[in-house]
Amino acid sequence: MADTMSASSSTSAATGKAPATEQPLPPAVICIGMAGSGKTTFMQRLNAHLHSAHEPPYIINLDPAVRTLPFSSNIDIRDSVNYRQVMSSYNLGPNGGIMTSLNLFATKIDQVVSILETRSKSHEISRILIDTPGQIECFVWSASGAILTDAIASTFPTVVAYVIDTPRTTSPATFMANMLYACSILYKTKLPMILVFNKTDAQDATFAKEWMTDFEAFQAALRESEDGNEEGVGGSGYMASLLNSMSLMLDEFYNHLDVVAVSAMTGQGIDEFFEAVQKKVVEYEKDYKPEMEMLRKKREDEKLEKKQKELDKLMKDMAVGDSGKKETPVVLSDVESDEDEPMYGDPSDEEEVDNDPDEGLKARYQKALQETSQNAMEDAKEYIRKSQG
């Protein structure tokens, strides 16, 4: 064994080639954010940053309603689906058109994954960036959105970046609404998530980080807004109590999130964002990937069990290997289990019941044939007698 190892090492040294190591797959970043949060501008900044570092990403656009993009995409849903034609053909509104366009594009997700696998094997891409519609519910809570997300996440380490409009999150009410959105996205996708507080050139995001880590600071801001000093709650005792309860409930939720403050306009915080992505990739490999494989195996086992039950039922109906014996029918109601109950009426009106339905059917068939032949013979004799007389 030692001789073999020394021989292989000497061969590697002679050739001057290091042993082949498997290249890690590029991480996929799914950017999700409300309309106006600066999500597309954030995508443009990520693209420019990676190109300047000579690490060009592979960009996928999943927003069928966008007119122009400030960056070039490698795969664009608009090349496959005409959003306005879908609205006109199916008589749909804006959200219905987006969902139907995503449904149509989801039928080609296997081709998309195949292209991504080919590009990643040739080491042509460092990261996969995915832009989604600003209508969050059309993507996150639709069947097509789940199909697209699961297909990519089952092949590549995937991270969700939830982009938040920082200037619009300064009041406790809007801040808590964004946190609930993030919580629902995390629950639905079951993927590692990064909270991206965008537009920090217009509003510093220090207050948001403080509210997420310091409960007393959020309570102080809540009391201040309750007095009507800020836009939002304005003295509603019920709303203040609700926000207080939700902040306590989401305290554990905050511990599983990475928070990054960025400015898509100036590029501030982009390096910190990619550091958070690498951290979440490790978390994906450690926690999320085993859980996904377990869920996939569970679904496959359930499918196999269902197929086996259907096969057993079919074999039972066909009585394969039953040796010609009939099984006792299952009693479905009390009406059928009346064998031991007294019968009412005239017994002479009852027909004789055969033990074997097949034998009874054959006997009745033969009896009918005999009666028919006897009647035919009698009719023939009567016809001959009349013709001779």
Order of alpha helices (4+ residues) and beta strands (2+ residues): alpha-beta-alpha-beta-beta-alpha-alpha-alpha-beta-alpha-alpha-beta-alpha-beta-alpha-alpha-alpha-alpha-beta-alpha-alpha-alpha
